[in-house]
Amino acid sequence: MERRVLFTGFDPFGGETLNPAWESVRRLDGRTLPGGWTVAAVQVPTVFDRSITILREAIARLEPRVVICVGQAGGRAQITPERVAINVNDARIPDNEGQQPIDTPVVAGGPAAYFTRLPIKRIVAALREAGVPAAVSNSAGTYVCNHLFYGLMHLINTEFPGVRGGFIHIPYLPEQVAGKPEPSMGLDLIVRGLEIAATVTASAVDAGDDADLALAAGREC
């Protein structure tokens, strides 16, 4: 496996003309991180099933040691590494090919859930130290983001055991919420935050360290 971090970002969906996930990760494509790690970025479709197929092909082709899938989370004001992916599709709106699965499994017969293999609390601590708003999220939803997150973790557990991976949600860009009472984050800050997340994860891989920080990040409800 290569000393490579693979980022994925979705194409626009739900009537949007851009998706901050792809806009941010494509700016990281080709960058070199500390320790000689390189970054690759791949766009995935906002489509159930096919998004996982594209991800699997990218992992097989690029042989990354770290995979970070990124998605848009409207309404959030922080960069939020996700803790857990659940084996449920429950789409509020159709995907980009008109599919709208309701109460179906991501993987038939798969575990109810997978926990991330990213050091999410180390990432949050590093982001906050750098002045980037961040928090751990305990729900990736039930749309294509959670679908891809679960698919990634299933691939790691069944086909690519040497990969460290997980999912990070990011806010809207300012241009997406002009005139609306919705939080957003500038593209430069999002890119910086994702680069920090990749660097923290790559450093943990280099150190052979699977432990995370004991940082309080829970919620009462």
TORBA-54327 format. One line per 5 residues: number of its first residue (from 1); their letters; for each residue x, y, z of N, C-alpha, C. Coordinates in nm, 4 decimals, always signed. Example, Ala and Ser with C-alpha at 12.3 -4.5 7.8 and 13.67 -1.06 7.14 Angstrom:
1	as	+1.3190:-0.5690:+0.7800:+1.2300:-0.4500:+0.7800:+1.3200:-0.3300:+0.7800; +1.2850:-0.2250:+0.7080:+1.3670:-0.1060:+0.7140:+1.2900:+0.0030:+0.7870
REM end
This chain:
1	merrv	+0.0832:-0.1192:+0.0000:+0.0000:+0.0000:+0.0000:+0.0872:+0.1249:+0.0000; +0.0379:+0.2292:-0.0631:+0.1144:+0.3524:-0.0787:+0.0953:+0.4455:+0.0411; +0.1934:+0.5328:+0.0616:+0.1799:+0.6376:+0.1632:+0.0937:+0.7477:+0.1032; -0.0323:+0.7158:+0.0918:-0.1265:+0.8038:+0.0221:-0.2545:+0.8169:+0.1031; -0.3070:+0.9393:+0.1067:-0.4397:+0.9657:+0.1622:-0.5346:+0.9876:+0.0450
6	lftgf	-0.6399:+0.9091:+0.0399:-0.7428:+0.9258:-0.0617:-0.8603:+1.0005:-0.0007; -0.8927:+1.1142:-0.0595:-1.0145:+1.1870:-0.0251:-1.1191:+1.1621:-0.1328; -1.2438:+1.1454:-0.0912:-1.3528:+1.1458:-0.1884:-1.4466:+1.2608:-0.1553; -1.5082:+1.3158:-0.2606:-1.6079:+1.4214:-0.2439:-1.7224:+1.4001:-0.3407; -1.8436:+1.4287:-0.2972:-1.9613:+1.4066:-0.3803:-1.9823:+1.5176:-0.4822
11	dpfgg	-2.0517:+1.4816:-0.5904:-2.0978:+1.5820:-0.6855:-2.2205:+1.6535:-0.6274; -2.2629:+1.7667:-0.6875:-2.3776:+1.8405:-0.6341:-2.5049:+1.7563:-0.6383; -2.5954:+1.7846:-0.5453:-2.7225:+1.7128:-0.5408:-2.8297:+1.8044:-0.4844; -2.9533:+1.7594:-0.4924:-3.0638:+1.8339:-0.4327:-3.0847:+1.9714:-0.4910; -3.0531:+1.9895:-0.6195:-3.0723:+2.1175:-0.6853:-2.9581:+2.2153:-0.6713
16	etlnp	-2.8524:+2.1784:-0.5985:-2.7360:+2.2657:-0.5837:-2.6504:+2.2623:-0.7098; -2.5744:+2.3698:-0.7324:-2.4850:+2.3756:-0.8476:-2.3414:+2.3402:-0.8108; -2.3143:+2.3284:-0.6816:-2.1818:+2.2862:-0.6371:-2.1969:+2.2080:-0.5082; -2.0926:+2.1348:-0.4744:-2.0896:+2.0605:-0.3489:-1.9575:+2.0930:-0.2803; -1.9604:+2.1470:-0.1584:-1.8357:+2.1847:-0.0919:-1.7426:+2.0661:-0.0689
21	awesv	-1.7986:+1.9451:-0.0651:-1.7130:+1.8274:-0.0457:-1.6159:+1.8129:-0.1621; -1.6675:+1.8185:-0.2837:-1.5790:+1.8054:-0.3992:-1.4940:+1.9305:-0.4176; -1.5530:+2.0483:-0.3965:-1.4771:+2.1718:-0.4149:-1.3554:+2.1747:-0.3228; -1.3684:+2.1207:-0.2031:-1.2561:+2.1230:-0.1087:-1.1556:+2.0125:-0.1365; -1.1999:+1.8899:-0.1582:-1.1023:+1.7814:-0.1724:-1.0245:+1.7915:-0.3028
26	rrldg	-1.0856:+1.8479:-0.4061:-1.0092:+1.8577:-0.5309:-0.8951:+1.9588:-0.5197; -0.9070:+2.0530:-0.4250:-0.7965:+2.1459:-0.4012:-0.6810:+2.0800:-0.3273; -0.7082:+1.9664:-0.2650:-0.6025:+1.8930:-0.1949:-0.5325:+1.7923:-0.2852; -0.5903:+1.7623:-0.3991:-0.5350:+1.6606:-0.4883:-0.3913:+1.6949:-0.5282; -0.2998:+1.6010:-0.5067:-0.1600:+1.6210:-0.5435:-0.0734:+1.6835:-0.4360
31	rtlpg	-0.1313:+1.7249:-0.3249:-0.0510:+1.7852:-0.2182:+0.0350:+1.6801:-0.1487; +0.1456:+1.7270:-0.0914:+0.2317:+1.6421:-0.0096:+0.2169:+1.6829:+0.1353; +0.1952:+1.5844:+0.2210:+0.1801:+1.6080:+0.3642:+0.3107:+1.5761:+0.4366; +0.3245:+1.6204:+0.5615:+0.4437:+1.5833:+0.6398:+0.4620:+1.4316:+0.6432; +0.5880:+1.3905:+0.6376:+0.6175:+1.2477:+0.6381:+0.6194:+1.1861:+0.4997
36	gwtva	+0.6043:+1.2697:+0.3961:+0.6115:+1.2191:+0.2593:+0.4833:+1.1569:+0.2083; +0.3717:+1.1804:+0.2777:+0.2426:+1.1311:+0.2309:+0.1923:+1.2191:+0.1174; +0.1260:+1.1568:+0.0215:+0.0651:+1.2321:-0.0881:-0.0867:+1.2194:-0.0804; -0.1538:+1.3141:-0.1441:-0.2999:+1.3189:-0.1416:-0.3549:+1.2981:-0.2812; -0.4582:+1.2160:-0.2917:-0.5341:+1.1986:-0.4153:-0.6804:+1.2268:-0.3851
41	avqvp	-0.7513:+1.2823:-0.4823:-0.8933:+1.3125:-0.4653:-0.9731:+1.2504:-0.5786; -1.0862:+1.1922:-0.5442:-1.1741:+1.1284:-0.6426:-1.3166:+1.1750:-0.6161; -1.3858:+1.2121:-0.7225:-1.5270:+1.2480:-0.7088:-1.6127:+1.1226:-0.7139; -1.7111:+1.1169:-0.6242:-1.8068:+1.0062:-0.6244:-1.9456:+1.0630:-0.6499; -2.0327:+0.9858:-0.7141:-2.1679:+1.0346:-0.7413:-2.2557:+1.0275:-0.6176
46	tvfdr	-2.3465:+1.1211:-0.6052:-2.4438:+1.1168:-0.4967:-2.5534:+1.0184:-0.5364; -2.5146:+0.8927:-0.5345:-2.5998:+0.7839:-0.5832:-2.5787:+0.6618:-0.4940; -2.6877:+0.6049:-0.4471:-2.6782:+0.4823:-0.3688:-2.6155:+0.3709:-0.4529; -2.5388:+0.2870:-0.3891:-2.4702:+0.1719:-0.4483:-2.3550:+0.2131:-0.5394; -2.3805:+0.2945:-0.6409:-2.2732:+0.3283:-0.7352:-2.1614:+0.4056:-0.6669
51	sitil	-2.1949:+0.4856:-0.5662:-2.0904:+0.5578:-0.4927:-1.9921:+0.4602:-0.4286; -2.0427:+0.3505:-0.3743:-1.9546:+0.2508:-0.3130:-1.8717:+0.1799:-0.4195; -1.9300:+0.1533:-0.5334:-1.8561:+0.0898:-0.6429:-1.7389:+0.1763:-0.6869; -1.7633:+0.3060:-0.7038:-1.6562:+0.3986:-0.7439:-1.5489:+0.4048:-0.6365; -1.5899:+0.4067:-0.5109:-1.4935:+0.4089:-0.4006:-1.4067:+0.2843:-0.4016
56	reaia	-1.4681:+0.1688:-0.4153:-1.3922:+0.0442:-0.4161:-1.2896:+0.0439:-0.5293; -1.3310:+0.0887:-0.6482:-1.2392:+0.0935:-0.7621:-1.1222:+0.1866:-0.7334; -1.1490:+0.3000:-0.6689:-1.0429:+0.3958:-0.6374:-0.9447:+0.3384:-0.5362; -0.9945:+0.2687:-0.4350:-0.9053:+0.2080:-0.3362:-0.8181:+0.1013:-0.4011; -0.8782:+0.0179:-0.4854:-0.8019:-0.0877:-0.5531:-0.6962:-0.0294:-0.6455
61	rlepr	-0.7281:+0.0804:-0.7112:-0.6359:+0.1399:-0.8086:-0.5246:+0.2203:-0.7424; -0.5580:+0.2986:-0.6396:-0.4622:+0.3903:-0.5790:-0.3897:+0.3326:-0.4584; -0.4436:+0.2270:-0.4000:-0.3839:+0.1586:-0.2850:-0.3470:+0.2551:-0.1719; -0.4400:+0.3390:-0.1270:-0.4094:+0.4316:-0.0173:-0.4048:+0.3592:+0.1157; -0.3331:+0.4173:+0.2090:-0.3337:+0.3649:+0.3463:-0.4379:+0.4359:+0.4309
66	vvicv	-0.4822:+0.5526:+0.3864:-0.5857:+0.6288:+0.4566:-0.6919:+0.6707:+0.3554; -0.8191:+0.6553:+0.3920:-0.9298:+0.7009:+0.3084:-1.0214:+0.7880:+0.3930; -1.0443:+0.9102:+0.3468:-1.1351:+1.0018:+0.4151:-1.2423:+1.0452:+0.3167; -1.3643:+1.0010:+0.3392:-1.4768:+1.0426:+0.2565:-1.5366:+1.1693:+0.3176; -1.5734:+1.2633:+0.2322:-1.6203:+1.3943:+0.2779:-1.7573:+1.4220:+0.2181
71	gqagg	-1.8457:+1.4786:+0.3000:-1.9798:+1.5112:+0.2535:-2.0285:+1.6432:+0.3098; -2.1282:+1.6993:+0.2448:-2.1914:+1.8241:+0.2858:-2.2967:+1.7976:+0.3925; -2.2950:+1.8789:+0.4970:-2.3968:+1.8693:+0.6021:-2.4591:+2.0066:+0.6219; -2.5672:+2.0337:+0.5509:-2.6362:+2.1603:+0.5650:-2.6869:+2.1792:+0.7072; -2.6695:+2.3001:+0.7605:-2.7132:+2.3300:+0.8953:-2.6038:+2.3203:+0.9992
76	raqit	-2.4912:+2.2569:+0.9652:-2.3807:+2.2474:+1.0603:-2.2844:+2.3638:+1.0395; -2.2288:+2.4118:+1.1503:-2.1364:+2.5248:+1.1463:-1.9928:+2.4828:+1.1684; -1.9705:+2.3533:+1.1894:-1.8372:+2.3028:+1.2215:-1.7996:+2.1888:+1.1279; -1.6694:+2.1609:+1.1192:-1.6231:+2.0379:+1.0556:-1.6455:+1.9248:+1.1554; -1.7136:+1.8200:+1.1116:-1.7575:+1.7165:+1.2058:-1.7162:+1.5769:+1.1598
81	perva	-1.6063:+1.5232:+1.2119:-1.5741:+1.3821:+1.1890:-1.6847:+1.2935:+1.2465; -1.7236:+1.1933:+1.1699:-1.8333:+1.1057:+1.2113:-1.7811:+0.9867:+1.2907; -1.8552:+0.9511:+1.3965:-1.8156:+0.8405:+1.4813:-1.8616:+0.7046:+1.4277; -1.9865:+0.6968:+1.3742:-2.0459:+0.5662:+1.3452:-2.1298:+0.5703:+1.2176; -2.1206:+0.4640:+1.1401:-2.2041:+0.4442:+1.0209:-2.3031:+0.3329:+1.0506
86	invnd	-2.4298:+0.3530:+1.0126:-2.5313:+0.2518:+1.0399:-2.5782:+0.1860:+0.9103; -2.6232:+0.0625:+0.9222:-2.6599:-0.0184:+0.8056:-2.8049:+0.0072:+0.7649; -2.8353:+0.1336:+0.7359:-2.9708:+0.1732:+0.6982:-2.9656:+0.2802:+0.5908; -3.0445:+0.2610:+0.4853:-3.0750:+0.3662:+0.3888:-3.2175:+0.4137:+0.4158; -3.2351:+0.5443:+0.4321:-3.3688:+0.6000:+0.4533:-3.3676:+0.7403:+0.3939
91	aripd	-3.3856:+0.7477:+0.2626:-3.3616:+0.8703:+0.1877:-3.4800:+0.9668:+0.1959; -3.4543:+1.0884:+0.2420:-3.5566:+1.1932:+0.2460:-3.5886:+1.2439:+0.1066; -3.4861:+1.2478:+0.0202:-3.5018:+1.2927:-0.1181:-3.4351:+1.1903:-0.2096; -3.4724:+1.1868:-0.3380:-3.4056:+1.0947:-0.4297:-3.2596:+1.1320:-0.4499; -3.1787:+1.0316:-0.4834:-3.0398:+1.0589:-0.5192:-3.0334:+1.1117:-0.6615
96	negqq	-2.9125:+1.1270:-0.7148:-2.8976:+1.1875:-0.8473:-2.9401:+1.0975:-0.9625; -2.9794:+0.9749:-0.9328:-3.0366:+0.8875:-1.0354:-3.1817:+0.8526:-1.0051; -3.2424:+0.9299:-0.9138:-3.3835:+0.9126:-0.8847:-3.4178:+0.8014:-0.7881; -3.3169:+0.7384:-0.7276:-3.3425:+0.6317:-0.6311:-3.3729:+0.6916:-0.4936; -3.4682:+0.6342:-0.4243:-3.5031:+0.6812:-0.2915:-3.5335:+0.5621:-0.2010
101	pidtp	-3.4286:+0.4853:-0.1643:-3.4522:+0.3685:-0.0791:-3.4987:+0.4095:+0.0602; -3.5924:+0.3341:+0.1124:-3.6468:+0.3613:+0.2446:-3.6375:+0.2348:+0.3293; -3.5700:+0.2457:+0.4414:-3.5571:+0.1359:+0.5372:-3.4993:+0.0094:+0.4743; -3.3934:+0.0273:+0.3952:-3.3221:-0.0858:+0.3368:-3.1805:-0.0891:+0.3926; -3.1154:-0.2053:+0.3932:-2.9771:-0.2107:+0.4422:-2.8788:-0.1596:+0.3374
106	vvagg	-2.7706:-0.1019:+0.3830:-2.6604:-0.0684:+0.2925:-2.5999:-0.1972:+0.2389; -2.5736:-0.2905:+0.3279:-2.5188:-0.4217:+0.2931:-2.6083:-0.5271:+0.3576; -2.6764:-0.6051:+0.2757:-2.7639:-0.7094:+0.3290:-2.6834:-0.8074:+0.4136; -2.7285:-0.8325:+0.5347:-2.6586:-0.9237:+0.6241:-2.5380:-0.8646:+0.6936; -2.5081:-0.7362:+0.6685:-2.3931:-0.6724:+0.7328:-2.4225:-0.6361:+0.8769
111	paayf	-2.3189:-0.6013:+0.9536:-2.3397:-0.5596:+1.0926:-2.4314:-0.4377:+1.1009; -2.4937:-0.4191:+1.2152:-2.5825:-0.3049:+1.2334:-2.5087:-0.1727:+1.2175; -2.3810:-0.1702:+1.2541:-2.3044:-0.0457:+1.2487:-2.1551:-0.0753:+1.2468; -2.0803:+0.0223:+1.2004:-1.9337:+0.0206:+1.2076:-1.8882:+0.1511:+1.2701; -1.7888:+0.1435:+1.3582:-1.7244:+0.2640:+1.4079:-1.6118:+0.3058:+1.3137
116	trlpi	-1.5876:+0.4366:+1.3088:-1.4803:+0.4906:+1.2265:-1.3452:+0.4340:+1.2676; -1.2503:+0.4380:+1.1756:-1.1112:+0.4052:+1.2088:-1.0219:+0.5291:+1.1962; -1.0833:+0.6466:+1.1965:-1.0076:+0.7712:+1.2056:-0.9938:+0.8107:+1.3526; -0.8828:+0.8757:+1.3889:-0.8676:+0.9263:+1.5262:-0.9469:+1.0557:+1.5424; -1.0790:+1.0418:+1.5515:-1.1666:+1.1581:+1.5366:-1.1467:+1.2622:+1.6474
121	kriva	-1.1166:+1.2201:+1.7678:-1.0988:+1.3184:+1.8744:-0.9629:+1.3877:+1.8637; -0.8629:+1.3168:+1.8185:-0.7350:+1.3838:+1.7892:-0.7543:+1.4871:+1.6782; -0.8330:+1.4503:+1.5790:-0.8595:+1.5427:+1.4681:-0.9305:+1.6671:+1.5197; -1.0351:+1.6472:+1.5993:-1.1094:+1.7618:+1.6521:-1.0189:+1.8506:+1.7370; -0.9355:+1.7916:+1.8215:-0.8451:+1.8705:+1.9051:-0.7479:+1.9517:+1.8194
126	alrea	-0.6940:+1.8897:+1.7149:-0.5994:+1.9600:+1.6273:-0.6680:+2.0721:+1.5506; -0.7895:+2.0476:+1.5061:-0.8640:+2.1510:+1.4340:-0.8918:+2.2701:+1.5253; -0.9381:+2.2421:+1.6454:-0.9669:+2.3519:+1.7377:-0.8411:+2.4304:+1.7717; -0.7297:+2.3601:+1.7890:-0.6037:+2.4282:+1.8189:-0.5630:+2.5208:+1.7048; -0.5985:+2.4823:+1.5822:-0.5658:+2.5638:+1.4649:-0.6715:+2.6699:+1.4359
131	gvpaa	-0.7719:+2.6798:+1.5211:-0.8748:+2.7811:+1.5027:-0.9846:+2.7417:+1.4063; -0.9973:+2.6123:+1.3788:-1.1012:+2.5638:+1.2878:-1.2154:+2.5062:+1.3717; -1.3367:+2.5592:+1.3592:-1.4489:+2.5047:+1.4364:-1.4707:+2.3569:+1.4052; -1.4789:+2.2744:+1.5093:-1.4879:+2.1291:+1.4888:-1.5561:+2.0631:+1.6067; -1.6214:+1.9500:+1.5793:-1.6854:+1.8703:+1.6832:-1.7044:+1.7298:+1.6303
136	vsnsa	-1.7100:+1.6324:+1.7204:-1.7437:+1.4956:+1.6826:-1.8929:+1.4879:+1.6559; -1.9309:+1.4196:+1.5484:-2.0718:+1.3921:+1.5199:-2.1016:+1.2456:+1.5473; -2.2178:+1.2204:+1.6039:-2.2590:+1.0840:+1.6347:-2.3672:+1.0319:+1.5413; -2.3947:+1.1067:+1.4345:-2.4898:+1.0589:+1.3336:-2.4543:+1.1154:+1.1976; -2.4317:+1.0248:+1.1031:-2.4032:+1.0648:+0.9654:-2.5287:+1.0671:+0.8804
141	gtyvc	-2.6462:+1.0570:+0.9440:-2.7716:+1.0583:+0.8709:-2.8051:+0.9222:+0.8129; -2.8954:+0.9230:+0.7151:-2.9362:+0.7976:+0.6494:-2.9422:+0.8135:+0.4984; -2.8725:+0.9160:+0.4470:-2.8709:+0.9416:+0.3021:-2.7406:+0.8845:+0.2445; -2.6958:+0.9358:+0.1316:-2.5814:+0.8765:+0.0618:-2.4517:+0.8931:+0.1410; -2.4414:+0.9965:+0.2252:-2.3205:+1.0114:+0.3074:-2.3022:+0.8915:+0.3999
146	nhlfy	-2.4049:+0.8610:+0.4776:-2.3954:+0.7441:+0.5658:-2.3779:+0.6159:+0.4838; -2.4459:+0.6081:+0.3703:-2.4353:+0.4913:+0.2815:-2.2896:+0.4675:+0.2411; -2.2217:+0.5742:+0.1982:-2.0824:+0.5607:+0.1555:-1.9916:+0.5323:+0.2747; -2.0171:+0.5975:+0.3876:-1.9394:+0.5751:+0.5092:-1.9487:+0.4280:+0.5501; -2.0705:+0.3747:+0.5542:-2.0867:+0.2338:+0.5893:-2.0176:+0.1450:+0.4857
151	glmhl	-2.0344:+0.1800:+0.3578:-1.9699:+0.1017:+0.2527:-1.8193:+0.0998:+0.2667; -1.7603:+0.2157:+0.2991:-1.6159:+0.2227:+0.3208:-1.5740:+0.1317:+0.4350; -1.6444:+0.1399:+0.5468:-1.6043:+0.0602:+0.6627:-1.6248:-0.0892:+0.6363; -1.7251:-0.1241:+0.5586:-1.7438:-0.2644:+0.5229:-1.6298:-0.3124:+0.4331; -1.5881:-0.2279:+0.3386:-1.4744:-0.2634:+0.2534:-1.3476:-0.2821:+0.3367
156	intef	-1.3253:-0.1930:+0.4327:-1.2077:-0.2044:+0.5184:-1.2116:-0.3343:+0.5979; -1.3281:-0.3707:+0.6451:-1.3409:-0.4898:+0.7287:-1.3434:-0.6196:+0.6496; -1.3680:-0.6126:+0.5191:-1.3800:-0.7365:+0.4411:-1.2758:-0.7501:+0.3309; -1.2266:-0.6384:+0.2745:-1.1358:-0.6462:+0.1600:-1.0049:-0.5718:+0.1769; -1.0052:-0.4632:+0.2528:-0.8865:-0.3773:+0.2625:-0.8514:-0.3530:+0.4093
161	pgvrg	-0.8091:-0.4570:+0.4811:-0.7868:-0.4441:+0.6257:-0.6725:-0.3507:+0.6634; -0.5839:-0.3197:+0.5704:-0.4724:-0.2312:+0.6011:-0.5055:-0.0838:+0.5918; -0.6279:-0.0503:+0.5575:-0.6679:+0.0893:+0.5383:-0.7251:+0.1462:+0.6676; -0.6856:+0.2704:+0.7002:-0.7529:+0.3480:+0.8052:-0.8480:+0.4420:+0.7350; -0.9730:+0.4477:+0.7781:-1.0657:+0.5331:+0.7065:-1.1861:+0.5748:+0.7875
166	gfihi	-1.2590:+0.6713:+0.7319:-1.3799:+0.7202:+0.7945:-1.4391:+0.8345:+0.7146; -1.5293:+0.9077:+0.7780:-1.6082:+1.0098:+0.7077:-1.6057:+1.1403:+0.7864; -1.6009:+1.2519:+0.7119:-1.6060:+1.3848:+0.7714:-1.7122:+1.4669:+0.6994; -1.8015:+1.5286:+0.7762:-1.8983:+1.6213:+0.7204:-1.8463:+1.7647:+0.7326; -1.8792:+1.8451:+0.6338:-1.8377:+1.9855:+0.6323:-1.9594:+2.0743:+0.6077
171	pylpe	-1.9534:+2.2029:+0.6480:-2.0676:+2.2928:+0.6292:-2.0848:+2.3371:+0.4836; -2.1954:+2.4054:+0.4608:-2.2162:+2.4744:+0.3332:-2.1062:+2.5779:+0.3112; -2.0843:+2.6143:+0.1860:-2.0031:+2.7306:+0.1522:-2.0894:+2.8564:+0.1604; -2.0288:+2.9740:+0.1836:-2.1078:+3.0968:+0.1963:-2.1976:+3.1241:+0.0764; -2.1503:+3.0941:-0.0445:-2.2314:+3.1237:-0.1629:-2.3563:+3.0364:-0.1719
176	qvagk	-2.3573:+2.9251:-0.1007:-2.4750:+2.8387:-0.1018:-2.5866:+2.8911:-0.0126; -2.5530:+2.9771:+0.0818:-2.6521:+3.0204:+0.1803:-2.6760:+3.1703:+0.1769; -2.6345:+3.2368:+0.0687:-2.6549:+3.3816:+0.0585:-2.8037:+3.4136:+0.0745; -2.8338:+3.5002:+0.1695:-2.9728:+3.5391:+0.1931:-3.0529:+3.4397:+0.2731; -2.9876:+3.3350:+0.3261:-3.0574:+3.2332:+0.4043:-2.9982:+3.2277:+0.5455
181	pepsm	-3.0797:+3.1955:+0.6458:-3.0295:+3.1863:+0.7845:-2.9629:+3.0523:+0.8117; -2.8626:+3.0184:+0.7317:-2.7928:+2.8901:+0.7442:-2.6454:+2.9159:+0.7723; -2.5818:+2.8360:+0.8580:-2.4379:+2.8523:+0.8814:-2.3567:+2.8061:+0.7615; -2.2349:+2.8567:+0.7526:-2.1459:+2.8194:+0.6429:-2.0020:+2.8337:+0.6888; -1.9099:+2.7925:+0.6027:-1.7670:+2.8039:+0.6309:-1.6957:+2.8301:+0.4986
186	gldli	-1.5960:+2.9168:+0.5013:-1.5214:+2.9487:+0.3810:-1.4418:+2.8296:+0.3285; -1.4247:+2.8259:+0.1973:-1.3569:+2.7129:+0.1350:-1.2136:+2.6987:+0.1841; -1.1409:+2.8085:+0.1985:-1.0021:+2.7995:+0.2430:-0.9923:+2.7355:+0.3818; -1.0854:+2.7693:+0.4700:-1.0826:+2.7128:+0.6046:-1.1181:+2.5643:+0.6021; -1.2131:+2.5259:+0.5179:-1.2482:+2.3842:+0.5053:-1.1286:+2.3051:+0.4533
191	vrgle	-1.0633:+2.3563:+0.3507:-0.9469:+2.2872:+0.2940:-0.8384:+2.2718:+0.3995; -0.8142:+2.3787:+0.4732:-0.7135:+2.3717:+0.5802:-0.7521:+2.2654:+0.6829; -0.8797:+2.2621:+0.7198:-0.9249:+2.1642:+0.8176:-0.9092:+2.0216:+0.7701; -0.9419:+1.9949:+0.6448:-0.9276:+1.8598:+0.5918:-0.7812:+1.8186:+0.5809; -0.6962:+1.9141:+0.5476:-0.5530:+1.8830:+0.5424:-0.5007:+1.8468:+0.6823
196	iaatv	-0.5475:+1.9184:+0.7835:-0.5088:+1.8856:+0.9210:-0.5581:+1.7459:+0.9575; -0.6829:+1.7149:+0.9221:-0.7382:+1.5821:+0.9524:-0.6547:+1.4719:+0.8879; -0.6134:+1.4934:+0.7630:-0.5317:+1.3937:+0.6940:-0.3953:+1.3806:+0.7591; -0.3357:+1.4928:+0.7989:-0.2032:+1.4904:+0.8605:-0.2065:+1.4185:+0.9950; -0.3091:+1.4452:+1.0747:-0.3227:+1.3784:+1.2042:-0.3370:+1.2279:+1.1854
201	tasav	-0.4195:+1.1879:+1.0891:-0.4412:+1.0446:+1.0659:-0.3148:+0.9784:+1.0129; -0.2476:+1.0429:+0.9177:-0.1248:+0.9859:+0.8626:-0.0184:+0.9701:+0.9715; -0.0097:+1.0685:+1.0604:+0.0874:+1.0595:+1.1706:+0.0562:+0.9424:+1.2625; -0.0727:+0.9183:+1.2874:-0.1118:+0.8049:+1.3711:-0.0757:+0.6732:+1.3048; -0.0928:+0.6659:+1.1731:-0.0545:+0.5452:+1.1001:+0.0957:+0.5239:+1.1086
206	dagdd	+0.1731:+0.6297:+1.0888:+0.3186:+0.6191:+1.0967:+0.3634:+0.5707:+1.2348; +0.2926:+0.6156:+1.3371:+0.3289:+0.5782:+1.4743:+0.2738:+0.4418:+1.5139; +0.1901:+0.3828:+1.4277:+0.1272:+0.2560:+1.4622:+0.0354:+0.2680:+1.5816; -0.0285:+0.3839:+1.5933:-0.1064:+0.4156:+1.7126:-0.2549:+0.4179:+1.6780; -0.3310:+0.3248:+1.7338:-0.4754:+0.3203:+1.7120:-0.5538:+0.3915:+1.8213
211	adlal	-0.4849:+0.4399:+1.9247:-0.5544:+0.5032:+2.0370:-0.5999:+0.6435:+2.0001; -0.7113:+0.6848:+2.0586:-0.7601:+0.8202:+2.0385:-0.7541:+0.8951:+2.1710; -0.7790:+1.0246:+2.1693:-0.7793:+1.1039:+2.2911:-0.9046:+1.0762:+2.3731; -0.8925:+1.0905:+2.5039:-1.0081:+1.0821:+2.5927:-1.0655:+1.2223:+2.6087; -1.1223:+1.2721:+2.4990:-1.1769:+1.4080:+2.4930:-1.3292:+1.4000:+2.4974
216	aagre	-1.3911:+1.4693:+2.5921:-1.5374:+1.4647:+2.6024:-1.6005:+1.5213:+2.4762; -1.6863:+1.4416:+2.4122:-1.7525:+1.4859:+2.2890:-1.8933:+1.4289:+2.2787; -1.9458:+1.3785:+2.3905:-2.0783:+1.3205:+2.3874:-2.1885:+1.4249:+2.3983; -2.3124:+1.3765:+2.3799:-2.4280:+1.4650:+2.3921:-2.5352:+1.3949:+2.4747; -2.6190:+1.4740:+2.5392:-2.7235:+1.4187:+2.6245:-2.8410:+1.3660:+2.5418
221	c	-2.8632:+1.4240:+2.4245:-2.9731:+1.3780:+2.3399:-2.9449:+1.4154:+2.1957
REM end
